[in-house]
Amino acid sequence: MAKIKKAVDLKPKSLATVTKTGPKSGEMRRTFKGKEIVVAVNGTDGSYSWDGRTFKSLTAVARQITGYKAVSGPAFFGLNK
């Protein structure tokens, strides 16, 4: 039952809010465990920034946020819908 609860907690209640700040850059916002998560998207090199660190993929960001290895970045941010 605990595994099911954890899986449910990873699913966003709604889609992430995506804001464009340039032609290929922007930011994504999502609430996770009561905290607002803001991830910057760097359009020039395709990287993502969160908490002062840079990541090569959205999945790497989601893994760092959640602490789970088996999490999809697009699914975590609700972008697969």
C-alpha positions, 0 to 999 in steps of 0.5 A: 500500500505504501508503494501505491501511495508514493506513486500517487504522490508523484502524479501532478494534480494538474499540468505544470504551468509553462511560461515562455521567456524567450523563443526557446526558453521559459520556466515550468512550475509545479507544486510537489509536497506543498512546495512550489517547484520552478524549473528554468528551461534554457533554449540555447543548449536544452538544459534545465535549471533548478535549485541553482544546479543545471541538468541535461534532462527534465527526468534528471530534475524530477529524480533530484526533486523526488528522490526516486530513480524510476520517475519520468520528467515529462510525466512528473510535470504533467506534460504527457497529457 
